[in-house]
Amino acid sequence: MILALACIGWVFAATLVAMLPMRRQYIPGIALLIAAPVLILWIGISVAWWAGALALAAFVSMFRNPLRYFWAKARGQNPQLPPELRS
């Protein structure tokens, strides 16, 4: 029950953050980006490994652009931010 509530809460929080203007999404988006692996690990341990794998696939799909940016930064590249986030 607690696991289901945590997942639903995370989904609602992600939906609310997605509705914010791009400039205001940064800080809550980073918080969700950090909280997601904890929830995914919890799902994998509590339910089954395949449920954790499905949750990981959903996470990567939802956060593909920020993850792509951080991956490029980790490889030493200089990716460009969208114009609304550059200032």
PyMOL Python script that loads the backbone (N, CA, C, O; Angstrom):
from pymol import cmd

cmd.read_pdbstr("""\
ATOM      1  N   MET A   1       0.826  -1.199   0.000  1.00  0.00           N
ATOM      2  CA  MET A   1       0.000   0.000   0.000  1.00  0.00           C
ATOM      3  C   MET A   1       0.869   1.262   0.000  1.00  0.00           C
ATOM      4  O   MET A   1       0.615   2.202  -0.753  1.00  0.00           O
ATOM      5  N   ILE A   2       1.898   1.267   0.857  1.00  0.00           N
ATOM      6  CA  ILE A   2       2.773   2.435   0.934  1.00  0.00           C
ATOM      7  C   ILE A   2       3.534   2.621  -0.377  1.00  0.00           C
ATOM      8  O   ILE A   2       3.749   3.747  -0.827  1.00  0.00           O
ATOM      9  N   LEU A   3       3.939   1.504  -0.983  1.00  0.00           N
ATOM     10  CA  LEU A   3       4.647   1.571  -2.260  1.00  0.00           C
ATOM     11  C   LEU A   3       3.758   2.182  -3.337  1.00  0.00           C
ATOM     12  O   LEU A   3       4.219   3.013  -4.119  1.00  0.00           O
ATOM     13  N   ALA A   4       2.491   1.779  -3.387  1.00  0.00           N
ATOM     14  CA  ALA A   4       1.562   2.331  -4.372  1.00  0.00           C
ATOM     15  C   ALA A   4       1.348   3.827  -4.150  1.00  0.00           C
ATOM     16  O   ALA A   4       1.302   4.597  -5.110  1.00  0.00           O
ATOM     17  N   LEU A   5       1.218   4.235  -2.903  1.00  0.00           N
ATOM     18  CA  LEU A   5       1.048   5.660  -2.610  1.00  0.00           C
ATOM     19  C   LEU A   5       2.289   6.463  -2.985  1.00  0.00           C
ATOM     20  O   LEU A   5       2.179   7.586  -3.478  1.00  0.00           O
ATOM     21  N   ALA A   6       3.458   5.895  -2.755  1.00  0.00           N
ATOM     22  CA  ALA A   6       4.699   6.584  -3.123  1.00  0.00           C
ATOM     23  C   ALA A   6       4.782   6.755  -4.634  1.00  0.00           C
ATOM     24  O   ALA A   6       5.168   7.819  -5.117  1.00  0.00           O
ATOM     25  N   CYS A   7       4.424   5.719  -5.382  1.00  0.00           N
ATOM     26  CA  CYS A   7       4.453   5.802  -6.853  1.00  0.00           C
ATOM     27  C   CYS A   7       3.446   6.822  -7.363  1.00  0.00           C
ATOM     28  O   CYS A   7       3.765   7.627  -8.239  1.00  0.00           O
ATOM     29  N   ILE A   8       2.241   6.794  -6.826  1.00  0.00           N
ATOM     30  CA  ILE A   8       1.209   7.746  -7.258  1.00  0.00           C
ATOM     31  C   ILE A   8       1.624   9.171  -6.900  1.00  0.00           C
ATOM     32  O   ILE A   8       1.434  10.089  -7.699  1.00  0.00           O
ATOM     33  N   GLY A   9       2.183   9.362  -5.717  1.00  0.00           N
ATOM     34  CA  GLY A   9       2.658  10.689  -5.326  1.00  0.00           C
ATOM     35  C   GLY A   9       3.752  11.192  -6.241  1.00  0.00           C
ATOM     36  O   GLY A   9       3.766  12.369  -6.601  1.00  0.00           O
ATOM     37  N   TRP A  10       4.677  10.313  -6.625  1.00  0.00           N
ATOM     38  CA  TRP A  10       5.763  10.711  -7.527  1.00  0.00           C
ATOM     39  C   TRP A  10       5.201  11.078  -8.901  1.00  0.00           C
ATOM     40  O   TRP A  10       5.652  12.044  -9.517  1.00  0.00           O
ATOM     41  N   VAL A  11       4.225  10.318  -9.378  1.00  0.00           N
ATOM     42  CA  VAL A  11       3.618  10.615 -10.680  1.00  0.00           C
ATOM     43  C   VAL A  11       2.902  11.963 -10.646  1.00  0.00           C
ATOM     44  O   VAL A  11       3.039  12.755 -11.579  1.00  0.00           O
ATOM     45  N   PHE A  12       2.147  12.232  -9.595  1.00  0.00           N
ATOM     46  CA  PHE A  12       1.475  13.527  -9.495  1.00  0.00           C
ATOM     47  C   PHE A  12       2.472  14.675  -9.396  1.00  0.00           C
ATOM     48  O   PHE A  12       2.274  15.726 -10.006  1.00  0.00           O
ATOM     49  N   ALA A  13       3.539  14.477  -8.632  1.00  0.00           N
ATOM     50  CA  ALA A  13       4.563  15.519  -8.526  1.00  0.00           C
ATOM     51  C   ALA A  13       5.220  15.770  -9.878  1.00  0.00           C
ATOM     52  O   ALA A  13       5.451  16.921 -10.248  1.00  0.00           O
ATOM     53  N   ALA A  14       5.522  14.709 -10.617  1.00  0.00           N
ATOM     54  CA  ALA A  14       6.133  14.866 -11.942  1.00  0.00           C
ATOM     55  C   ALA A  14       5.180  15.568 -12.901  1.00  0.00           C
ATOM     56  O   ALA A  14       5.612  16.371 -13.728  1.00  0.00           O
ATOM     57  N   THR A  15       3.896  15.274 -12.798  1.00  0.00           N
ATOM     58  CA  THR A  15       2.910  15.926 -13.660  1.00  0.00           C
ATOM     59  C   THR A  15       2.819  17.413 -13.346  1.00  0.00           C
ATOM     60  O   THR A  15       2.752  18.239 -14.256  1.00  0.00           O
ATOM     61  N   LEU A  16       2.815  17.754 -12.068  1.00  0.00           N
ATOM     62  CA  LEU A  16       2.761  19.168 -11.684  1.00  0.00           C
ATOM     63  C   LEU A  16       4.009  19.916 -12.139  1.00  0.00           C
ATOM     64  O   LEU A  16       3.921  21.054 -12.600  1.00  0.00           O
ATOM     65  N   VAL A  17       5.157  19.286 -12.011  1.00  0.00           N
ATOM     66  CA  VAL A  17       6.400  19.930 -12.461  1.00  0.00           C
ATOM     67  C   VAL A  17       6.373  20.129 -13.970  1.00  0.00           C
ATOM     68  O   VAL A  17       6.843  21.151 -14.469  1.00  0.00           O
ATOM     69  N   ALA A  18       5.827  19.163 -14.698  1.00  0.00           N
ATOM     70  CA  ALA A  18       5.757  19.279 -16.160  1.00  0.00           C
ATOM     71  C   ALA A  18       4.859  20.430 -16.593  1.00  0.00           C
ATOM     72  O   ALA A  18       5.046  20.980 -17.679  1.00  0.00           O
ATOM     73  N   MET A  19       3.894  20.803 -15.769  1.00  0.00           N
ATOM     74  CA  MET A  19       2.991  21.899 -16.112  1.00  0.00           C
ATOM     75  C   MET A  19       3.596  23.277 -15.826  1.00  0.00           C
ATOM     76  O   MET A  19       3.070  24.294 -16.279  1.00  0.00           O
ATOM     77  N   LEU A  20       4.690  23.308 -15.083  1.00  0.00           N
ATOM     78  CA  LEU A  20       5.342  24.580 -14.791  1.00  0.00           C
ATOM     79  C   LEU A  20       6.040  25.118 -16.036  1.00  0.00           C
ATOM     80  O   LEU A  20       6.390  24.348 -16.930  1.00  0.00           O
ATOM     81  N   PRO A  21       6.246  26.436 -16.102  1.00  0.00           N
ATOM     82  CA  PRO A  21       7.061  26.970 -17.192  1.00  0.00           C
ATOM     83  C   PRO A  21       8.472  26.387 -17.110  1.00  0.00           C
ATOM     84  O   PRO A  21       8.946  26.043 -16.027  1.00  0.00           O
ATOM     85  N   MET A  22       9.129  26.280 -18.245  1.00  0.00           N
ATOM     86  CA  MET A  22      10.433  25.630 -18.315  1.00  0.00           C
ATOM     87  C   MET A  22      11.426  26.213 -17.312  1.00  0.00           C
ATOM     88  O   MET A  22      12.218  25.475 -16.726  1.00  0.00           O
ATOM     89  N   ARG A  23      11.390  27.504 -17.114  1.00  0.00           N
ATOM     90  CA  ARG A  23      12.325  28.169 -16.216  1.00  0.00           C
ATOM     91  C   ARG A  23      12.124  27.742 -14.763  1.00  0.00           C
ATOM     92  O   ARG A  23      13.073  27.757 -13.979  1.00  0.00           O
ATOM     93  N   ARG A  24      10.915  27.365 -14.400  1.00  0.00           N
ATOM     94  CA  ARG A  24      10.604  26.986 -13.012  1.00  0.00           C
ATOM     95  C   ARG A  24      10.693  25.475 -12.786  1.00  0.00           C
ATOM     96  O   ARG A  24      10.509  25.022 -11.656  1.00  0.00           O
ATOM     97  N   GLN A  25      10.965  24.694 -13.807  1.00  0.00           N
ATOM     98  CA  GLN A  25      11.021  23.240 -13.680  1.00  0.00           C
ATOM     99  C   GLN A  25      12.341  22.727 -13.132  1.00  0.00           C
ATOM    100  O   GLN A  25      12.410  21.578 -12.696  1.00  0.00           O
ATOM    101  N   TYR A  26      13.373  23.527 -13.139  1.00  0.00           N
ATOM    102  CA  TYR A  26      14.721  23.040 -12.860  1.00  0.00           C
ATOM    103  C   TYR A  26      14.865  22.432 -11.460  1.00  0.00           C
ATOM    104  O   TYR A  26      15.249  21.269 -11.341  1.00  0.00           O
ATOM    105  N   ILE A  27      14.574  23.176 -10.422  1.00  0.00           N
ATOM    106  CA  ILE A  27      14.806  22.691  -9.048  1.00  0.00           C
ATOM    107  C   ILE A  27      13.886  21.522  -8.695  1.00  0.00           C
ATOM    108  O   ILE A  27      14.383  20.508  -8.206  1.00  0.00           O
ATOM    109  N   PRO A  28      12.561  21.611  -8.919  1.00  0.00           N
ATOM    110  CA  PRO A  28      11.751  20.430  -8.599  1.00  0.00           C
ATOM    111  C   PRO A  28      12.071  19.239  -9.503  1.00  0.00           C
ATOM    112  O   PRO A  28      11.949  18.091  -9.079  1.00  0.00           O
ATOM    113  N   GLY A  29      12.478  19.504 -10.742  1.00  0.00           N
ATOM    114  CA  GLY A  29      12.855  18.414 -11.642  1.00  0.00           C
ATOM    115  C   GLY A  29      14.088  17.680 -11.153  1.00  0.00           C
ATOM    116  O   GLY A  29      14.153  16.454 -11.231  1.00  0.00           O
ATOM    117  N   ILE A  30      15.069  18.418 -10.647  1.00  0.00           N
ATOM    118  CA  ILE A  30      16.270  17.786 -10.088  1.00  0.00           C
ATOM    119  C   ILE A  30      15.905  16.950  -8.865  1.00  0.00           C
ATOM    120  O   ILE A  30      16.444  15.859  -8.676  1.00  0.00           O
ATOM    121  N   ALA A  31      14.989  17.454  -8.030  1.00  0.00           N
ATOM    122  CA  ALA A  31      14.556  16.685  -6.856  1.00  0.00           C
ATOM    123  C   ALA A  31      13.895  15.376  -7.282  1.00  0.00           C
ATOM    124  O   ALA A  31      14.144  14.333  -6.678  1.00  0.00           O
ATOM    125  N   LEU A  32      13.061  15.423  -8.309  1.00  0.00           N
ATOM    126  CA  LEU A  32      12.430  14.198  -8.816  1.00  0.00           C
ATOM    127  C   LEU A  32      13.465  13.274  -9.444  1.00  0.00           C
ATOM    128  O   LEU A  32      13.379  12.054  -9.307  1.00  0.00           O
ATOM    129  N   LEU A  33      14.433  13.849 -10.124  1.00  0.00           N
ATOM    130  CA  LEU A  33      15.495  13.065 -10.758  1.00  0.00           C
ATOM    131  C   LEU A  33      16.310  12.320  -9.699  1.00  0.00           C
ATOM    132  O   LEU A  33      16.740  11.191  -9.935  1.00  0.00           O
ATOM    133  N   ILE A  34      16.524  12.932  -8.551  1.00  0.00           N
ATOM    134  CA  ILE A  34      17.270  12.292  -7.467  1.00  0.00           C
ATOM    135  C   ILE A  34      16.405  11.262  -6.730  1.00  0.00           C
ATOM    136  O   ILE A  34      16.908  10.215  -6.325  1.00  0.00           O
ATOM    137  N   ALA A  35      15.117  11.547  -6.552  1.00  0.00           N
ATOM    138  CA  ALA A  35      14.231  10.649  -5.809  1.00  0.00           C
ATOM    139  C   ALA A  35      13.853   9.398  -6.597  1.00  0.00           C
ATOM    140  O   ALA A  35      13.557   8.363  -6.000  1.00  0.00           O
ATOM    141  N   ALA A  36      13.860   9.475  -7.910  1.00  0.00           N
ATOM    142  CA  ALA A  36      13.403   8.358  -8.730  1.00  0.00           C
ATOM    143  C   ALA A  36      14.219   7.080  -8.545  1.00  0.00           C
ATOM    144  O   ALA A  36      13.621   6.013  -8.404  1.00  0.00           O
ATOM    145  N   PRO A  37      15.551   7.129  -8.540  1.00  0.00           N
ATOM    146  CA  PRO A  37      16.282   5.866  -8.355  1.00  0.00           C
ATOM    147  C   PRO A  37      15.974   5.164  -7.033  1.00  0.00           C
ATOM    148  O   PRO A  37      15.968   3.935  -6.966  1.00  0.00           O
ATOM    149  N   VAL A  38      15.719   5.943  -5.988  1.00  0.00           N
ATOM    150  CA  VAL A  38      15.354   5.351  -4.699  1.00  0.00           C
ATOM    151  C   VAL A  38      14.038   4.604  -4.832  1.00  0.00           C
ATOM    152  O   VAL A  38      13.909   3.474  -4.361  1.00  0.00           O
ATOM    153  N   LEU A  39      13.055   5.236  -5.477  1.00  0.00           N
ATOM    154  CA  LEU A  39      11.757   4.602  -5.671  1.00  0.00           C
ATOM    155  C   LEU A  39      11.874   3.391  -6.592  1.00  0.00           C
ATOM    156  O   LEU A  39      11.225   2.373  -6.349  1.00  0.00           O
ATOM    157  N   ILE A  40      12.681   3.480  -7.633  1.00  0.00           N
ATOM    158  CA  ILE A  40      12.870   2.352  -8.553  1.00  0.00           C
ATOM    159  C   ILE A  40      13.513   1.175  -7.826  1.00  0.00           C
ATOM    160  O   ILE A  40      13.098   0.031  -8.010  1.00  0.00           O
ATOM    161  N   LEU A  41      14.507   1.443  -7.014  1.00  0.00           N
ATOM    162  CA  LEU A  41      15.144   0.381  -6.235  1.00  0.00           C
ATOM    163  C   LEU A  41      14.149  -0.244  -5.265  1.00  0.00           C
ATOM    164  O   LEU A  41      14.125  -1.462  -5.087  1.00  0.00           O
ATOM    165  N   TRP A  42      13.339   0.586  -4.646  1.00  0.00           N
ATOM    166  CA  TRP A  42      12.311   0.095  -3.727  1.00  0.00           C
ATOM    167  C   TRP A  42      11.335  -0.819  -4.459  1.00  0.00           C
ATOM    168  O   TRP A  42      10.963  -1.872  -3.942  1.00  0.00           O
ATOM    169  N   ILE A  43      10.920  -0.423  -5.655  1.00  0.00           N
ATOM    170  CA  ILE A  43      10.020  -1.255  -6.455  1.00  0.00           C
ATOM    171  C   ILE A  43      10.692  -2.581  -6.790  1.00  0.00           C
ATOM    172  O   ILE A  43      10.077  -3.641  -6.665  1.00  0.00           O
ATOM    173  N   GLY A  44      11.959  -2.526  -7.217  1.00  0.00           N
ATOM    174  CA  GLY A  44      12.670  -3.749  -7.572  1.00  0.00           C
ATOM    175  C   GLY A  44      12.816  -4.706  -6.409  1.00  0.00           C
ATOM    176  O   GLY A  44      12.734  -5.920  -6.596  1.00  0.00           O
ATOM    177  N   ILE A  45      13.031  -4.181  -5.202  1.00  0.00           N
ATOM    178  CA  ILE A  45      13.194  -5.036  -4.025  1.00  0.00           C
ATOM    179  C   ILE A  45      11.844  -5.539  -3.518  1.00  0.00           C
ATOM    180  O   ILE A  45      11.709  -6.713  -3.170  1.00  0.00           O
ATOM    181  N   SER A  46      10.844  -4.656  -3.474  1.00  0.00           N
ATOM    182  CA  SER A  46       9.547  -5.008  -2.883  1.00  0.00           C
ATOM    183  C   SER A  46       8.684  -5.868  -3.789  1.00  0.00           C
ATOM    184  O   SER A  46       7.983  -6.760  -3.309  1.00  0.00           O
ATOM    185  N   VAL A  47       8.722  -5.615  -5.092  1.00  0.00           N
ATOM    186  CA  VAL A  47       7.816  -6.311  -6.001  1.00  0.00           C
ATOM    187  C   VAL A  47       8.558  -7.439  -6.713  1.00  0.00           C
ATOM    188  O   VAL A  47       8.383  -8.614  -6.393  1.00  0.00           O
ATOM    189  N   ALA A  48       9.381  -7.066  -7.674  1.00  0.00           N
ATOM    190  CA  ALA A  48      10.158  -8.049  -8.441  1.00  0.00           C
ATOM    191  C   ALA A  48      11.145  -7.288  -9.308  1.00  0.00           C
ATOM    192  O   ALA A  48      10.983  -6.090  -9.538  1.00  0.00           O
ATOM    193  N   TRP A  49      12.162  -7.981  -9.786  1.00  0.00           N
ATOM    194  CA  TRP A  49      13.181  -7.319 -10.599  1.00  0.00           C
ATOM    195  C   TRP A  49      12.589  -6.781 -11.898  1.00  0.00           C
ATOM    196  O   TRP A  49      13.009  -5.728 -12.379  1.00  0.00           O
ATOM    197  N   TRP A  50      11.615  -7.494 -12.472  1.00  0.00           N
ATOM    198  CA  TRP A  50      11.037  -7.038 -13.735  1.00  0.00           C
ATOM    199  C   TRP A  50      10.205  -5.768 -13.544  1.00  0.00           C
ATOM    200  O   TRP A  50      10.131  -4.937 -14.449  1.00  0.00           O
ATOM    201  N   ALA A  51       9.584  -5.613 -12.381  1.00  0.00           N
ATOM    202  CA  ALA A  51       8.837  -4.385 -12.093  1.00  0.00           C
ATOM    203  C   ALA A  51       9.804  -3.216 -11.954  1.00  0.00           C
ATOM    204  O   ALA A  51       9.509  -2.106 -12.398  1.00  0.00           O
ATOM    205  N   GLY A  52      10.954  -3.462 -11.338  1.00  0.00           N
ATOM    206  CA  GLY A  52      11.983  -2.433 -11.249  1.00  0.00           C
ATOM    207  C   GLY A  52      12.525  -2.064 -12.616  1.00  0.00           C
ATOM    208  O   GLY A  52      12.813  -0.897 -12.881  1.00  0.00           O
ATOM    209  N   ALA A  53      12.668  -3.066 -13.497  1.00  0.00           N
ATOM    210  CA  ALA A  53      13.141  -2.801 -14.863  1.00  0.00           C
ATOM    211  C   ALA A  53      12.120  -1.970 -15.640  1.00  0.00           C
ATOM    212  O   ALA A  53      12.499  -1.077 -16.399  1.00  0.00           O
ATOM    213  N   LEU A  54      10.840  -2.254 -15.459  1.00  0.00           N
ATOM    214  CA  LEU A  54       9.794  -1.448 -16.113  1.00  0.00           C
ATOM    215  C   LEU A  54       9.792  -0.017 -15.576  1.00  0.00           C
ATOM    216  O   LEU A  54       9.631   0.935 -16.339  1.00  0.00           O
ATOM    217  N   ALA A  55       9.969   0.131 -14.280  1.00  0.00           N
ATOM    218  CA  ALA A  55      10.028   1.465 -13.684  1.00  0.00           C
ATOM    219  C   ALA A  55      11.247   2.225 -14.196  1.00  0.00           C
ATOM    220  O   ALA A  55      11.167   3.428 -14.447  1.00  0.00           O
ATOM    221  N   LEU A  56      12.373   1.534 -14.352  1.00  0.00           N
ATOM    222  CA  LEU A  56      13.571   2.171 -14.887  1.00  0.00           C
ATOM    223  C   LEU A  56      13.360   2.619 -16.330  1.00  0.00           C
ATOM    224  O   LEU A  56      13.804   3.700 -16.715  1.00  0.00           O
ATOM    225  N   ALA A  57      12.685   1.792 -17.131  1.00  0.00           N
ATOM    226  CA  ALA A  57      12.392   2.170 -18.516  1.00  0.00           C
ATOM    227  C   ALA A  57      11.492   3.402 -18.572  1.00  0.00           C
ATOM    228  O   ALA A  57      11.696   4.283 -19.407  1.00  0.00           O
ATOM    229  N   ALA A  58      10.504   3.466 -17.692  1.00  0.00           N
ATOM    230  CA  ALA A  58       9.620   4.633 -17.643  1.00  0.00           C
ATOM    231  C   ALA A  58      10.393   5.877 -17.212  1.00  0.00           C
ATOM    232  O   ALA A  58      10.168   6.964 -17.744  1.00  0.00           O
ATOM    233  N   PHE A  59      11.291   5.723 -16.260  1.00  0.00           N
ATOM    234  CA  PHE A  59      12.115   6.840 -15.778  1.00  0.00           C
ATOM    235  C   PHE A  59      13.006   7.375 -16.889  1.00  0.00           C
ATOM    236  O   PHE A  59      13.074   8.584 -17.107  1.00  0.00           O
ATOM    237  N   VAL A  60      13.682   6.484 -17.586  1.00  0.00           N
ATOM    238  CA  VAL A  60      14.577   6.910 -18.669  1.00  0.00           C
ATOM    239  C   VAL A  60      13.783   7.578 -19.782  1.00  0.00           C
ATOM    240  O   VAL A  60      14.254   8.545 -20.381  1.00  0.00           O
ATOM    241  N   SER A  61      12.588   7.077 -20.067  1.00  0.00           N
ATOM    242  CA  SER A  61      11.743   7.683 -21.095  1.00  0.00           C
ATOM    243  C   SER A  61      11.305   9.089 -20.691  1.00  0.00           C
ATOM    244  O   SER A  61      11.297  10.001 -21.518  1.00  0.00           O
ATOM    245  N   MET A  62      10.945   9.263 -19.430  1.00  0.00           N
ATOM    246  CA  MET A  62      10.446  10.556 -18.968  1.00  0.00           C
ATOM    247  C   MET A  62      11.561  11.591 -18.855  1.00  0.00           C
ATOM    248  O   MET A  62      11.344  12.764 -19.158  1.00  0.00           O
ATOM    249  N   PHE A  63      12.738  11.178 -18.429  1.00  0.00           N
ATOM    250  CA  PHE A  63      13.840  12.103 -18.194  1.00  0.00           C
ATOM    251  C   PHE A  63      14.934  11.968 -19.246  1.00  0.00           C
ATOM    252  O   PHE A  63      16.108  12.178 -18.942  1.00  0.00           O
ATOM    253  N   ARG A  64      14.570  11.622 -20.475  1.00  0.00           N
ATOM    254  CA  ARG A  64      15.590  11.369 -21.500  1.00  0.00           C
ATOM    255  C   ARG A  64      16.424  12.608 -21.812  1.00  0.00           C
ATOM    256  O   ARG A  64      17.631  12.478 -22.018  1.00  0.00           O
ATOM    257  N   ASN A  65      15.845  13.786 -21.856  1.00  0.00           N
ATOM    258  CA  ASN A  65      16.621  14.986 -22.181  1.00  0.00           C
ATOM    259  C   ASN A  65      17.574  15.393 -21.053  1.00  0.00           C
ATOM    260  O   ASN A  65      18.743  15.659 -21.332  1.00  0.00           O
ATOM    261  N   PRO A  66      17.129  15.453 -19.791  1.00  0.00           N
ATOM    262  CA  PRO A  66      18.105  15.764 -18.737  1.00  0.00           C
ATOM    263  C   PRO A  66      19.200  14.705 -18.619  1.00  0.00           C
ATOM    264  O   PRO A  66      20.362  15.036 -18.387  1.00  0.00           O
ATOM    265  N   LEU A  67      18.832  13.437 -18.777  1.00  0.00           N
ATOM    266  CA  LEU A  67      19.837  12.381 -18.704  1.00  0.00           C
ATOM    267  C   LEU A  67      20.831  12.485 -19.860  1.00  0.00           C
ATOM    268  O   LEU A  67      22.027  12.257 -19.679  1.00  0.00           O
ATOM    269  N   ARG A  68      20.334  12.829 -21.039  1.00  0.00           N
ATOM    270  CA  ARG A  68      21.216  13.031 -22.195  1.00  0.00           C
ATOM    271  C   ARG A  68      22.184  14.190 -21.925  1.00  0.00           C
ATOM    272  O   ARG A  68      23.361  14.104 -22.274  1.00  0.00           O
ATOM    273  N   TYR A  69      21.704  15.255 -21.317  1.00  0.00           N
ATOM    274  CA  TYR A  69      22.536  16.410 -20.986  1.00  0.00           C
ATOM    275  C   TYR A  69      23.626  16.017 -19.987  1.00  0.00           C
ATOM    276  O   TYR A  69      24.800  16.325 -20.194  1.00  0.00           O
ATOM    277  N   PHE A  70      23.236  15.331 -18.895  1.00  0.00           N
ATOM    278  CA  PHE A  70      24.214  14.931 -17.883  1.00  0.00           C
ATOM    279  C   PHE A  70      25.208  13.914 -18.440  1.00  0.00           C
ATOM    280  O   PHE A  70      26.375  13.923 -18.048  1.00  0.00           O
ATOM    281  N   TRP A  71      24.772  13.044 -19.340  1.00  0.00           N
ATOM    282  CA  TRP A  71      25.673  12.070 -19.969  1.00  0.00           C
ATOM    283  C   TRP A  71      26.713  12.793 -20.823  1.00  0.00           C
ATOM    284  O   TRP A  71      27.891  12.437 -20.807  1.00  0.00           O
ATOM    285  N   ALA A  72      26.281  13.796 -21.560  1.00  0.00           N
ATOM    286  CA  ALA A  72      27.218  14.567 -22.382  1.00  0.00           C
ATOM    287  C   ALA A  72      28.200  15.330 -21.499  1.00  0.00           C
ATOM    288  O   ALA A  72      29.386  15.404 -21.823  1.00  0.00           O
ATOM    289  N   LYS A  73      27.729  15.895 -20.393  1.00  0.00           N
ATOM    290  CA  LYS A  73      28.615  16.598 -19.458  1.00  0.00           C
ATOM    291  C   LYS A  73      29.640  15.633 -18.862  1.00  0.00           C
ATOM    292  O   LYS A  73      30.810  15.983 -18.707  1.00  0.00           O
ATOM    293  N   ALA A  74      29.199  14.421 -18.530  1.00  0.00           N
ATOM    294  CA  ALA A  74      30.103  13.435 -17.937  1.00  0.00           C
ATOM    295  C   ALA A  74      31.190  12.999 -18.924  1.00  0.00           C
ATOM    296  O   ALA A  74      32.293  12.639 -18.513  1.00  0.00           O
ATOM    297  N   ARG A  75      30.878  13.032 -20.229  1.00  0.00           N
ATOM    298  CA  ARG A  75      31.863  12.661 -21.245  1.00  0.00           C
ATOM    299  C   ARG A  75      32.764  13.828 -21.633  1.00  0.00           C
ATOM    300  O   ARG A  75      33.622  13.680 -22.504  1.00  0.00           O
ATOM    301  N   GLY A  76      32.583  14.985 -21.003  1.00  0.00           N
ATOM    302  CA  GLY A  76      33.444  16.131 -21.260  1.00  0.00           C
ATOM    303  C   GLY A  76      32.982  17.020 -22.395  1.00  0.00           C
ATOM    304  O   GLY A  76      33.708  17.929 -22.799  1.00  0.00           O
ATOM    305  N   GLN A  77      31.793  16.780 -22.920  1.00  0.00           N
ATOM    306  CA  GLN A  77      31.256  17.635 -23.973  1.00  0.00           C
ATOM    307  C   GLN A  77      30.629  18.871 -23.353  1.00  0.00           C
ATOM    308  O   GLN A  77      30.454  18.939 -22.137  1.00  0.00           O
ATOM    309  N   ASN A  78      30.289  19.852 -24.188  1.00  0.00           N
ATOM    310  CA  ASN A  78      29.653  21.069 -23.714  1.00  0.00           C
ATOM    311  C   ASN A  78      28.284  21.197 -24.382  1.00  0.00           C
ATOM    312  O   ASN A  78      28.140  21.940 -25.353  1.00  0.00           O
ATOM    313  N   PRO A  79      27.260  20.469 -23.865  1.00  0.00           N
ATOM    314  CA  PRO A  79      25.947  20.544 -24.490  1.00  0.00           C
ATOM    315  C   PRO A  79      25.300  21.908 -24.271  1.00  0.00           C
ATOM    316  O   PRO A  79      25.536  22.551 -23.248  1.00  0.00           O
ATOM    317  N   GLN A  80      24.504  22.341 -25.209  1.00  0.00           N
ATOM    318  CA  GLN A  80      23.814  23.631 -25.111  1.00  0.00           C
ATOM    319  C   GLN A  80      22.483  23.468 -24.411  1.00  0.00           C
ATOM    320  O   GLN A  80      21.741  22.521 -24.675  1.00  0.00           O
ATOM    321  N   LEU A  81      22.185  24.397 -23.516  1.00  0.00           N
ATOM    322  CA  LEU A  81      20.892  24.444 -22.863  1.00  0.00           C
ATOM    323  C   LEU A  81      19.878  25.112 -23.782  1.00  0.00           C
ATOM    324  O   LEU A  81      20.261  25.870 -24.673  1.00  0.00           O
ATOM    325  N   PRO A  82      18.583  24.842 -23.580  1.00  0.00           N
ATOM    326  CA  PRO A  82      17.575  25.572 -24.343  1.00  0.00           C
ATOM    327  C   PRO A  82      17.676  27.065 -24.056  1.00  0.00           C
ATOM    328  O   PRO A  82      18.138  27.453 -22.983  1.00  0.00           O
ATOM    329  N   PRO A  83      17.253  27.907 -24.992  1.00  0.00           N
ATOM    330  CA  PRO A  83      17.394  29.370 -24.832  1.00  0.00           C
ATOM    331  C   PRO A  83      16.731  29.910 -23.562  1.00  0.00           C
ATOM    332  O   PRO A  83      17.240  30.859 -22.964  1.00  0.00           O
ATOM    333  N   GLU A  84      15.616  29.331 -23.144  1.00  0.00           N
ATOM    334  CA  GLU A  84      14.918  29.845 -21.956  1.00  0.00           C
ATOM    335  C   GLU A  84      15.651  29.520 -20.654  1.00  0.00           C
ATOM    336  O   GLU A  84      15.321  30.093 -19.616  1.00  0.00           O
ATOM    337  N   LEU A  85      16.635  28.616 -20.676  1.00  0.00           N
ATOM    338  CA  LEU A  85      17.400  28.277 -19.470  1.00  0.00           C
ATOM    339  C   LEU A  85      18.798  28.881 -19.466  1.00  0.00           C
ATOM    340  O   LEU A  85      19.524  28.712 -18.487  1.00  0.00           O
ATOM    341  N   ARG A  86      19.194  29.568 -20.509  1.00  0.00           N
ATOM    342  CA  ARG A  86      20.572  30.071 -20.617  1.00  0.00           C
ATOM    343  C   ARG A  86      20.850  31.271 -19.737  1.00  0.00           C
ATOM    344  O   ARG A  86      22.000  31.486 -19.353  1.00  0.00           O
ATOM    345  N   SER A  87      19.852  32.054 -19.405  1.00  0.00           N
ATOM    346  CA  SER A  87      20.126  33.286 -18.637  1.00  0.00           C
ATOM    347  C   SER A  87      20.349  33.053 -17.172  1.00  0.00           C
ATOM    348  O   SER A  87      20.587  34.002 -16.425  1.00  0.00           O
TER     349      SER A  87
END
""", "prot")
cmd.dss("prot")
cmd.show_as("cartoon", "prot")
cmd.util.cbc("prot")
cmd.orient("prot")
